[in-house]
Amino acid sequence: MTAELIRGRVVADSILSPIANRLDTATTKPGLALLLVGDDPASHVYVGMKEKKCREIGYHVEKHVLDAATPEADVIARVERMNGNSDIHGILVQLPLPKHIDERRVIESIAPSKDVDGFTKENLGALMSGEPGFVAATAAGILELVKSTPVAIEGSHAVVIGRSNVVGKPAALLLLREHATVTLCHSRTRDLEAIARQADILVVAVGRPKLVTSNMIKPGAVVIDAGTSKVDGKLVGDVDFEEAKEVAGYITPVPGGVGPMTIAMLLANTMKAMEIQTTS
Ligand code: NAP
């Protein structure tokens, strides 16, 4: 069996096209501030991609790049200025931050109403309790990718490998909210292979190339690979794609799967933030 490709760019376009259409007639533009501290090359690439997509679609975007040695208090002061800027509806702090900065303190300085990455405790708590809030863009994108397949989430067994606050945990909670039975795996899970093989929906967010091989996939399963690692200069996921596509029913490629969805959901969250802020 050869799996059907889940094309992240196509699903992302289906999210972004209606937003672009609405912007044609909108009087206010959604505003996104991107804050980058230091010179991590990958972070610069990610922020550059987000900035480019914002410009393409017609958002107001501000990129703030601070020196790696910037004191934590100055980073927080910058976020607080963004909180008070009515042209900015969403704030994204690119992680990781330099080691001398406490990421949690910086994230918590973002006003929850502008936390379009869904990383503040308030938004994480809202997701946990099923209340409205912003959901981490990558996790929200993963759910959209699963929904783009004909496989029913309700009643399915979803296995999520990786339990970070930014991808694995929110993805698991979203699938649970959609009535999947969810198993959340991590580095200390025993017999990962056997658990993964039970999954109707398998989400992998670890950062280890070829962690998931074909013997870990149930025939016909939906496989969503959020992993991104560089191997010989090439971007690769956590799933051994060549093997897995012979067993899975639906599978995301890397690149071109989860990545474009992260940006699309970030922009969708920023639009939602603008609507909430301008009508309240
Ligand atoms: P992270 O914070 O490092 O978390 C990795 C998770 O994987 C942890 O929960 C860890 O378990 C688990 N893990 C590590 N080794 C494992 C193993 N052998 N078996 C099972 N679980 C294992 O990473 P993250 O931020 O969630 O990111 C995960 C991947 O997604 C990375 O490759 C990252 O680059 C990628 N990512 C992609 C996008 C995108 O837009 N495409 C966005 C965000 C992240 P413990 O908790 O036990 O340590």
Boltz pocket constraint, residues with backbone or C-beta under 6 A from the ligand:
constraints:
  - pocket:
      binder: B
      contacts: [[A, 138], [A, 161], [A, 162], [A, 163], [A, 164], [A, 165], [A, 166], [A, 167], [A, 168], [A, 185], [A, 186], [A, 187], [A, 188], [A, 189], [A, 192], [A, 204], [A, 205], [A, 206], [A, 207], [A, 208], [A, 211], [A, 226], [A, 227], [A, 228], [A, 229], [A, 258], [A, 259], [A, 260], [A, 262]]
      max_distance: 6.0
